Amino acid sequence: MSGSGWIAIAGLGPGSDAMVTPQVTEALAQATDVIGYIPYVARVAPRAGLTLHPSDNRVELDRAGHALQLAAAGRRVVIVSSGDPGVFAMAVALFEALDNGPPHWRDLRIDVLPGITAMLAASARAGAPLGHDFCAINLSDNLKPWDLIERRVRLAVEADFAIAFYNPRSKARPDGFAAILHLLREACDDDRPILFARAVSTPDETLHIVPLSQATPDMADMRTMVIVGSSRTRLIERTAGAILYTPRSAA
């Protein structure tokens, strides 16, 4: 990346610096400005010639507009997200701002730099629960109605997908995940395995695999990725730690 102003929308991975791609590292080294949610910008080391622009949550469109304005002025801007920027993250917000912004923004160079998203990092740590057909559902109702979330979960269970749940439970949304567990218990066997993977790849990492009957809402928070197996997902018990996987074939 060189020349006039540009934007790179970069995924920082799930938490460990070892999971940041060389492509993202190179973009950060060339950047004049880094924009993002406060804890994500905090992962970028300060240096001469780099301006950090941390901002609070729920201001994604403002953040995107700021990035486009800076790039239009000739700055080299990296917007940082955790995980992958195209999975419930800043890439979509940037393109929404671009779609509704002034025409000259469309001439800017914009690159989306992928990262390791939370569901893939969590799946890898547990084994391969996403080894067959699966879907990802964001349980936050900040940008969509709760009845749509419940409908999508019901349909995913009916289709027998393994399901990766992002943003399962927060202080502002303490009851939604309990409702999802109730829905799952109505539709699934009690022994359906559920993975609770918290802070994967960081020193705070914890992994718990429990049957649906033993899952409780307080097992999840905003740093937790929850993966619910399909009817075919299996657990291999072993002394070195259980392995969760979904076979490649289906009847």
N, C-alpha and C positions, 0 to 999 in steps of 0.2 A: 504494500500500500504506500503510495507516494503521491506528490503533486498537490492539487487543491484540496479543499475540505472534503471530508468523508465521514461516514458513520459506520462503525462496526457494532453489531448487537451480539454480545459475547456471553457464552455460558461458562460460569466458573466451576461447574461440577457440584457434587453434593457436599463438599467441605474440605477435603484434603487437597493440598497443593499438588500432590502427585497425580491428581485426576484432572488438572487443568491442562488442556491440550497445548502443544507448541504453537499452534496457529493463534490461539487466544493470547498466549504469552507475548508473541511477536507484536500483535496489535496493541497490547498495553504498553509495550516498549516504545512504540511510535506515537502514542496518543499525546495530545496536548490537554485533553479534558476527559475525565471519567465521571459518568453520571449513573446514579442508581439509588436503590433503597439503602438506608444507612448501614446495616450490617454487611451488605455486599460490597459497598465502597470501602468499608473498613478492611477488607481483605486485600486491597491494592496498596502496595507500599508507596509512600510519598517519595517524590524525587524532584529535582530541579526541572522546571519547565512543564510540570504537570499540575493542573488544577483539579481538585476533587470537588464534586458537587453532590454530596449526600442529601437525600430528602426522605420524608416520611412515607409510610405506606399509603395506598389509595390515592396517589397523585400521579398515576402512570401517564395519563395524557398530558399533564403539565410537563412532566419529565421528558416525554417524547418531543413535545413542541420546543422545549429548551434545547434539546440536542439538535434538532433540525435547524434552529436559528443559528446555533454556533457553527454547524457545518457549513451553512450557507455563507457565513462570514469568513470561511477559510480555515476553520479549526478542524483538527483530527480528533473525532469524538468516539469514545467507546462507552456504550451503555452496557452495564453489567447486570446479569441475572444469576441467581443460583441455578444449578442444574443445567438444563438446556433452555435457551431463550425463547424457543418456539413452543414450549410446553407450559401452558398457563403462566406465561411470563411476558417480557417486554417487547418481543418481536411484533406481536399482534398490536400492542398499543402504539408502537412506532408507525406501523402501516395504517392504523386508523387515523392517526394525526396527519400522515402524509396524504391519505385519501381525501381528507377534509381541509387540507391546508392550501396555501398559495401555489400556483402552477410551477413556479421556479424551483420549489423543493424537489420536484420529480426528476430534475436533472442531476441531483446529488448521487454520488456513489454510496450505495448502502449494501453492506455485507452482513449476513447472518452467520455467526461462527458457532457451530454446535458444541454442546457440552454433554456430559453424562448426567442424564436426568435422574431424579431420586428413585423412581420405580425400577430403573435398570440397575442402579447401585445396590438397592435393597434386595432385588431378585438375585443378583450375583452373590451377595453375602449369604443368602439362605440356600442357594442351589440353583434351581431353574423353574420357579413357579409360573413364570410367564412363557414357558416352553412351547405352549400351543396357543390357540386363539385367546386373545385377552382384550380388555378395554381399560381406559383410564377415565375416571370421573372425579371432578373437583367438587368437594362437598361444601365449599363456601357458597352461600347464597347472596353474596354482595352484589353480583352482577346477573343473577338469574333467580327465578322464583323457586321456592322449596318444592312445590309440587312437581316441577319439571325434574328436579334432582331425583325425587322418589320414583317418578315414572321411568327415568333412565336406569335406575338401579334395578327396578322390577324387570325391565326388559332384558337387561344384561344377565340377570339370574335365569330368566326364562331361556335365553340363548345359550346358557351354560358357559359363559365366558369366565375365565379368571378375571378378577377386578382389582385394579390398583386405585386406591383412594388417596387423592391429594387433599391437603388442608382438612383433615378429618374433624378436628375439634379445637376450639379456641375459647378464651375467656369470654369473648363476646357471643360465642355460639356454643354454649355448654351442652345443649340438649339434642342437637341435630344428629350426632353420631349415635346416641342412644336410640333414636328413632330408626336409624339405618340398621342397627343390630337387631332391633325388633322385627323389621321387615325381613331381614335375612333369616331369622329363626322361623318365620312363618313359611318360608319358601325352600329352605335347605335342611339337610340332615344335621343333627346336632354335632356330628363329628367332622364337619367340614373344616379344614385347617385354615387358620388365619395367622398371617405374619404381621407382627408389630415391629417395625424396624425404625429405631429412633436415632437421629444424628449419625447416620451411616458415614463412615470414613473419618470421623472425628474422634478425639479422645473420650467423648461422652457416649459413644455408640453402645446401644443395647439392642439385642434381638430376642424376641419371644415368639414362639409358635404355639398356639393353643387351639383346641377345638372350639367351634362356634359356641357351644354350650358354656364355655368358661370365659368367653370374651366379655369384658366390661368397658364401659365408656372411658373410665379413667386410665386405661392402658394407652390412650392416644392423646397427643397434643399437636401443635402446629409444626413440630419438628419430627413428627412421626409419619412414615409411609405405611399404610395398611394395605396388605395384599390378601384378598380372599381367594382361596383356591376354587377351581371348578369341581364338578362332581368326580372328575378323574384325577385330581391332584393327589399325590402320594407323599408319605413321610417315611424316610429311611432312618430308623433309629440306629445310632452307633455311639461308641464311647467318645469319639472325637467331636461329637456334635451332630445333631440331626440334619438331614438334607431334605429340603422340600422341593418337589419337582412335579411338573405336569407332563405326562407322556405325549409324544409327538403325534400319536394317532388317536382317532376317535371312532367309535362304532358307527 
